[in-house]
């Protein structure tokens, strides 16, 4: 299974890089105009032409792609025109912040979903079940950016409990405590945006598991209900739950981009938006491939988790 995913990953990443270059070529924005900014109106035509040549923009798009691909394969991802520094440096500066936000958000989503999903299925038909299911369905149609703005209005403006954005206090403090305070709200918003599907999947699978013979037999033996739910019902429901987590990874990547923009989080989202507006091919392709690779790696990890939970799913059996 892992080898099959790796075999698919290489041509997929190649196709993504080609598509990004083609979309950039079809963009109405001229990279040189974006590079100059307002200075383009006073720049001499000879200077503009020389800049276009220096940036390699006078070459046809296929030649630009081959030059980029050759550099990428040798470890040189090129220079970011929008940041004026190597693409590798831009990614290295911003990627840890994105990984921190995405990892924390996903961890919170899984923990909250496990708790609420178990409570909802355990108390099926009760007030807790009705509240959880209603809230989950209500959150399904709520855009992530709107959820983020609502969280800022509630917890940073009306009740100034948490910072509204950034990673440093007004005093410039950037220690562990400051980072944790600034991380809390965007990570929670990211987690909540993924909760509906995780909770509803776990609840449904638990209800199915509760009707299985081994759970019925456990109840017939007089085992405590807590033991029946957590040790007999929950393990049977974890397999589809983990699979659902894997299928939600593309949405998680999109959610991270939106949350970072809303909360001014210094991750790769701002760089991606800036690269898109400036038609910054090297940076735009690198970040798009990074996002694609993250989804592929996450699906691979989800497959590995499924095998650990139930080795019978191995294709060799």
C-alpha positions as CSV (number, residue, x, y, z in Angstrom):
1,X,0.0,0.0,0.0
2,X,2.8,2.4,0.9
3,X,4.7,1.6,-2.3
4,X,1.6,2.1,-4.3
5,X,1.0,5.6,-2.8
6,X,4.6,6.5,-3.4
7,X,4.4,5.4,-7.0
8,X,1.4,7.7,-7.5
9,X,3.0,10.6,-5.6
10,X,5.8,11.2,-8.1
11,X,3.6,11.7,-11.3
12,X,1.1,13.6,-9.2
13,X,3.6,16.1,-8.0
14,X,4.9,16.5,-11.5
15,X,1.4,17.1,-12.8
16,X,0.7,19.6,-10.1
17,X,3.9,21.6,-10.8
18,X,3.1,21.7,-14.6
19,X,-0.5,22.9,-13.8
20,X,0.7,25.6,-11.5
21,X,3.1,26.9,-14.2
22,X,0.4,26.8,-16.9
23,X,-2.1,28.7,-14.6
24,X,0.6,31.3,-13.9
25,X,1.2,31.7,-17.6
26,X,-2.6,32.2,-18.1
27,X,-2.8,34.8,-15.3
28,X,-3.6,38.4,-16.3
29,X,-0.9,39.7,-13.9
30,X,2.5,40.4,-15.4
31,X,5.3,39.3,-13.0
32,X,7.5,42.2,-14.0
33,X,4.7,44.7,-13.2
34,X,4.3,43.1,-9.8
35,X,8.0,43.1,-9.3
36,X,8.3,46.9,-10.0
37,X,5.1,47.9,-8.2
38,X,4.2,51.6,-8.8
39,X,7.7,52.2,-10.1
40,X,6.7,50.5,-13.4
41,X,5.0,53.8,-14.5
42,X,8.3,55.7,-14.4
43,X,10.7,52.9,-15.4
44,X,12.3,53.1,-18.8
45,X,11.3,50.4,-21.3
46,X,15.0,49.3,-21.6
47,X,15.2,48.8,-17.8
48,X,11.9,46.8,-17.8
49,X,13.1,44.6,-20.7
50,X,16.5,44.0,-18.9
51,X,14.7,43.1,-15.7
52,X,12.4,40.7,-17.6
53,X,15.5,39.0,-19.1
54,X,17.3,38.8,-15.7
55,X,14.3,37.1,-14.2
56,X,14.1,34.7,-17.0
57,X,10.6,35.9,-18.0
58,X,11.6,36.5,-21.6
59,X,11.7,32.7,-22.1
60,X,8.7,30.7,-23.2
61,X,6.8,29.1,-20.3
62,X,8.1,25.6,-21.2
63,X,11.7,26.8,-20.9
64,X,11.0,28.5,-17.6
65,X,9.5,25.2,-16.3
66,X,12.5,23.1,-17.4
67,X,14.9,25.6,-15.8
68,X,12.9,25.5,-12.6
69,X,12.7,21.7,-12.6
70,X,16.4,21.2,-13.2
71,X,17.1,23.5,-10.2
72,X,14.6,21.8,-8.0
73,X,16.0,18.4,-8.7
74,X,19.5,19.6,-7.7
75,X,18.2,21.3,-4.5
76,X,17.9,24.8,-5.8
77,X,14.3,26.0,-5.7
78,X,15.2,29.4,-7.1
79,X,14.7,32.9,-5.9
80,X,11.4,34.3,-4.7
81,X,10.7,37.5,-6.7
82,X,8.1,38.6,-4.2
83,X,10.3,38.2,-1.1
84,X,13.7,38.8,-2.7
85,X,15.3,35.8,-1.0
86,X,15.7,32.1,-1.8
87,X,12.5,30.0,-1.9
88,X,14.1,27.6,0.6
89,X,14.7,30.4,3.1
90,X,11.1,31.6,2.8
91,X,9.7,28.1,3.4
92,X,12.2,27.4,6.2
93,X,11.1,30.6,8.0
94,X,7.4,30.0,7.7
95,X,6.8,26.2,7.6
96,X,7.4,25.6,11.4
97,X,4.6,28.0,12.2
98,X,2.2,26.3,9.8
99,X,3.2,22.8,11.2
100,X,2.6,24.1,14.7
101,X,-0.9,25.4,13.9
102,X,-1.9,22.4,11.7
103,X,-0.6,19.8,14.2
104,X,-2.3,21.5,17.2
105,X,-5.5,22.0,15.3
106,X,-5.7,18.4,14.1
107,X,-4.8,17.0,17.6
108,X,-7.5,19.1,19.2
109,X,-10.0,18.1,16.5
110,X,-9.3,14.4,17.1
111,X,-9.5,14.6,20.9
112,X,-12.7,16.7,20.9
113,X,-14.3,14.4,18.3
114,X,-13.5,11.3,20.3
115,X,-14.9,12.8,23.4
116,X,-18.1,14.2,22.0
117,X,-18.6,11.3,19.5
118,X,-18.5,8.8,22.3
119,X,-20.8,10.8,24.6
120,X,-23.3,11.4,21.8
121,X,-23.5,7.7,20.9
122,X,-23.4,6.5,24.5
123,X,-26.4,8.8,25.4
124,X,-28.3,8.3,22.1
125,X,-31.5,10.3,22.1
126,X,-30.6,12.3,25.3
127,X,-30.1,16.0,25.5
128,X,-26.3,15.7,25.1
129,X,-26.8,13.6,21.9
130,X,-29.3,16.1,20.5
131,X,-27.0,19.1,21.3
132,X,-23.9,17.5,19.8
133,X,-25.7,16.4,16.6
134,X,-27.4,19.7,16.1
135,X,-24.2,21.7,16.6
136,X,-22.3,19.4,14.3
137,X,-24.8,19.9,11.5
138,X,-24.9,23.6,12.1
139,X,-21.1,23.8,11.8
140,X,-21.0,21.8,8.5
141,X,-22.1,24.8,6.5
142,X,-20.2,27.5,8.3
143,X,-17.1,28.8,6.3
144,X,-13.8,28.6,8.2
145,X,-13.1,32.3,7.7
146,X,-16.5,33.3,9.1
147,X,-15.9,31.0,12.1
148,X,-12.5,32.7,12.6
149,X,-14.0,36.2,12.4
150,X,-16.7,35.2,14.9
151,X,-14.1,33.8,17.3
152,X,-12.2,37.1,17.1
153,X,-15.3,39.1,17.8
154,X,-16.3,36.9,20.7
155,X,-13.0,36.1,22.4
156,X,-10.7,38.9,21.4
157,X,-13.1,41.9,21.2
158,X,-16.2,41.4,23.3
159,X,-14.4,39.2,25.8
160,X,-10.8,40.1,25.5
161,X,-9.5,36.8,26.7
162,X,-7.2,35.9,23.8
163,X,-5.1,37.8,21.2
164,X,-6.8,38.5,17.9
165,X,-3.8,37.6,15.8
166,X,0.0,37.4,15.2
167,X,2.4,35.6,17.5
168,X,3.8,38.4,19.7
169,X,2.3,40.6,22.3
170,X,2.1,44.4,21.9
171,X,5.2,44.6,24.0
172,X,7.1,42.4,21.5
173,X,7.2,39.4,23.8
174,X,7.6,36.2,21.8
175,X,8.3,33.6,24.5
176,X,6.5,30.2,25.0
177,X,3.7,31.7,27.0
178,X,3.0,34.4,24.3
179,X,3.1,31.9,21.5
180,X,0.7,29.6,23.4
181,X,-1.8,32.4,23.9
182,X,-1.7,33.5,20.3
183,X,-2.0,29.9,19.1
184,X,-5.0,29.0,21.2
185,X,-7.7,30.8,19.2
186,X,-6.6,29.9,15.6
187,X,-5.9,26.3,16.6
188,X,-9.3,26.0,18.2
189,X,-11.0,27.5,15.1
190,X,-9.1,25.1,12.9
191,X,-10.2,22.2,15.1
192,X,-13.8,23.2,15.2
193,X,-13.9,23.6,11.4
194,X,-13.1,19.8,11.1
195,X,-15.2,18.6,13.9
196,X,-18.6,18.0,12.3
197,X,-17.5,15.1,10.0
198,X,-15.3,13.5,12.6
199,X,-18.0,13.6,15.3
200,X,-20.8,12.3,13.1
201,X,-18.7,9.6,11.6
202,X,-17.6,8.3,15.1
203,X,-21.1,8.5,16.4
204,X,-22.6,6.5,13.5
205,X,-19.9,3.9,13.7
206,X,-20.3,3.5,17.4
207,X,-24.1,3.0,17.0
208,X,-23.3,0.3,14.5
209,X,-20.7,-1.3,16.8
210,X,-23.2,-1.3,19.8
211,X,-25.5,-3.6,17.8
212,X,-22.7,-6.1,17.1
213,X,-22.8,-9.5,18.7
214,X,-19.6,-9.1,20.7
215,X,-20.9,-5.9,22.3
216,X,-24.2,-7.5,23.1
217,X,-22.4,-10.5,24.6
218,X,-20.3,-8.1,26.7
219,X,-23.4,-6.5,28.1
220,X,-25.0,-9.9,28.7
221,X,-21.9,-10.8,30.9
222,X,-22.8,-7.9,33.1
223,X,-19.7,-5.7,32.3
224,X,-20.0,-2.1,33.3
225,X,-21.4,0.1,30.5
226,X,-18.2,2.2,30.5
227,X,-16.1,-0.9,29.7
228,X,-18.6,-2.0,27.1
229,X,-18.4,1.3,25.3
230,X,-14.7,2.1,25.6
231,X,-13.2,-1.4,25.3
232,X,-15.7,-3.2,23.0
233,X,-17.5,-0.6,21.0
234,X,-14.9,2.1,20.5
235,X,-12.1,-0.1,19.0
236,X,-14.6,-1.3,16.3
237,X,-15.4,2.3,15.4
238,X,-11.8,3.6,15.3
239,X,-11.1,2.1,11.8
240,X,-13.6,4.2,9.8
241,X,-12.8,7.2,12.1
242,X,-9.1,7.2,11.2
243,X,-10.0,6.8,7.6
244,X,-12.2,9.9,7.8
245,X,-9.4,11.8,9.4
246,X,-7.2,10.9,6.4
247,X,-9.9,12.0,3.9
248,X,-10.2,15.3,5.7
249,X,-6.6,16.3,5.2
250,X,-7.1,18.3,2.0
251,X,-9.8,20.3,3.8
252,X,-7.4,20.7,6.7
253,X,-4.8,22.2,4.4
254,X,-7.4,24.6,3.0
255,X,-8.5,25.5,6.5
256,X,-5.0,26.2,7.6
257,X,-4.6,28.8,4.8
258,X,-7.8,30.5,5.7
259,X,-7.1,30.5,9.4
260,X,-3.6,31.9,8.9
261,X,-4.9,34.7,6.9
262,X,-7.7,35.6,9.3
263,X,-5.4,35.5,12.4
264,X,-2.3,37.0,10.7
265,X,-0.4,33.8,11.5
266,X,3.2,33.9,10.1
267,X,2.9,30.6,8.2
268,X,3.1,29.7,4.6
269,X,-0.4,31.0,3.8
270,X,0.6,34.6,3.6
271,X,3.5,33.7,1.4
272,X,1.2,31.6,-0.9
273,X,-1.2,34.5,-1.3
274,X,1.6,37.0,-2.0
275,X,3.2,34.6,-4.5
276,X,-0.1,34.2,-6.3
277,X,-0.7,37.9,-6.6
278,X,2.9,38.5,-7.8
279,X,2.9,35.5,-10.1
280,X,6.0,34.3,-8.3
281,X,6.5,30.9,-10.1
282,X,9.3,29.4,-7.9
283,X,7.6,30.2,-4.6
284,X,4.1,29.4,-5.8
285,X,5.1,26.0,-7.2
286,X,7.2,25.1,-4.1
287,X,4.3,25.9,-1.7
288,X,1.7,24.1,-3.8
289,X,3.9,21.0,-4.0
290,X,4.5,21.3,-0.3
291,X,0.7,21.3,0.4
292,X,0.2,18.3,-2.0
293,X,3.0,16.4,-0.4
294,X,1.5,17.1,3.1
295,X,-1.8,15.6,2.0
296,X,-0.1,12.5,0.5
297,X,2.0,12.1,3.6
298,X,-1.0,12.4,5.8
299,X,-2.9,9.8,3.8
300,X,0.1,7.5,4.1
301,X,0.1,8.0,7.9
302,X,-3.6,7.3,8.0
303,X,-3.1,4.0,6.2
304,X,-0.3,3.1,8.6
305,X,-2.6,3.9,11.5
306,X,-5.4,1.7,10.1
307,X,-2.9,-1.2,9.8
308,X,-1.9,-0.7,13.4
309,X,-5.5,-0.7,14.6
310,X,-6.5,-3.7,12.4
311,X,-3.6,-5.7,10.8
312,X,-6.3,-7.7,8.9
313,X,-6.6,-4.8,6.5
314,X,-3.1,-5.5,5.1
315,X,-3.4,-6.3,1.4
316,X,-1.1,-9.3,1.9
317,X,-3.7,-11.1,4.0
